[in-house]
């Protein structure tokens, strides 16, 4: 029984973190605004990013959400990290007047990209050439 060809994987898993706001506006098609986004190498790093950002805006939350945020900051981290480790997305939301704020993290797979100084964007494929020598195998022209 032969195994199917699988080129060396260059993808790596990480967690994508976003901070967005939503303020209802009259007649607006999409009122959500992405304020900031970044990647994290571990679920714990993702949670640290969210935790710090929540603390920065904590004093501006509605009273009910301020209390809930304090409870989450004290006791909500374990569940959040466990969900991220299990491959599930996680989000924390709060209100500040009419504005809803949300911090979220989700697992993603990243592909390496070429640095802008290395030339045209297709150059990144050259660093990931398939080393397969199977007869008749085609890697969409990336063999040399």
N, C-alpha and C positions, 0 to 999 in steps of 0.2 A: 504494500500500500504506500503510495507516494504522498508526501505532504505538499500542499499547495505552496507556491512561492509567496513569501512575504518579505519585501525589502526591509532593511533595517529601519526601524521607526525613529524618526527625529522629533516626533511630537512629544511634548511633556505636559503633564497635568498641572493645573494651577487653579486658583479661584479668582473669579472676576468680581470686583466690588464696585458698587455704584451708589451714588448719593443723588437723589432726584427730588424735585418739588413739584407739587401740583396745586395750582390756585385756580378755582373755577372762574372763567371769564365769559362774558356774554358773547355768544356767537363764535367762540374759538373752537377750531376743529380738534386741536390737541393742545391741552394746557399743561402737559408735563414737560419739565425742563431738566435735562441731565446737568447737574452742577459739577460733579467730579466723578472720575472713574480711575481705577488702578487695579493692578493684579497683585495677588498675594501667593506666596509659594506654599503655604500651609493653611489649613482651616483656622488654626490659632492666630496666625498673622492676619487673616481676614477679619476675625473677630476683634482683634486689637484695633484695627483700623476703624471698624464700626463703633466700637466702644468709645474711642477717643473722640470721634466725630459727634456722637450722641452727647457726650459730656460738654462739648463746646456750645451746643445749642440748647441745652437742658433748661436754662432759665427762661427761654422764650416759649416753651411749650404751654399749652393749656393746663390748668391745675390737675385735672384727672390724668392727663398723659405725663405730667411731671412725676406724679406719684408712681405711675406704672413704670416709667423709665428708671426711677431709683430702684424699684424692686428688680427690674431686669438687670441693671448694672450690678446689683448685689448677688443675684441668684440665677440669672438667665443664661449665663455663658456656657455652662456645661451642656445643656440641651442643644444650644445653637451649634457648638463645635461638633457634637455628636451627629447632628443632622448633616452638617457639611462633610464630615468624614464618611458618612453613609452615601454620599453622592447626591444629596438633596439640596435644593436651594434654601436660603434662609433670608428673611426680611424683618426689619423692625420699622414700624411706622409710628408717627406721632403727629399731632396737630398743633399749629401755632396760628390761632385765629382761623381765617378761611383757608390757610395754606396747609396742605398735608406734606410732610417730609418723610422720605423713605430711604433707608440704608439697606442694601441687599448684597448678597454674595451667592455665587453659584459656581459649581465646578465647570471648568472648560479645558479644552486641549489647545495648546499653542503650537504653532509651526514656527520654526526659526525663519527670520527674515534677514535679507542682506542689508548691511549698513548702506546708507545713501552714497557714501564715498566709494563704494566698490563698483559702481557702474549701473547699467540698466537693471530693472527689477527682476528680469528673468535670470540673471546671473546666480541668484540664490539656488536655483535648481541644479546648477553645476556642482555645488558643494554637497549635494545629496544624491549623487549618481548611484544607481542600483548596481550592486556587485554580483548580480545573478548571472550565472553562465548556463542556465537551463536552455536546452535547444528550443528554438522558436519563441523564446520569451521576448516580449516587447514592453519597454518602459516608456512609451510615447516619445521616443527620440532622445532620451537622456543618457543613453549609452554612448561611450566615446568610441 
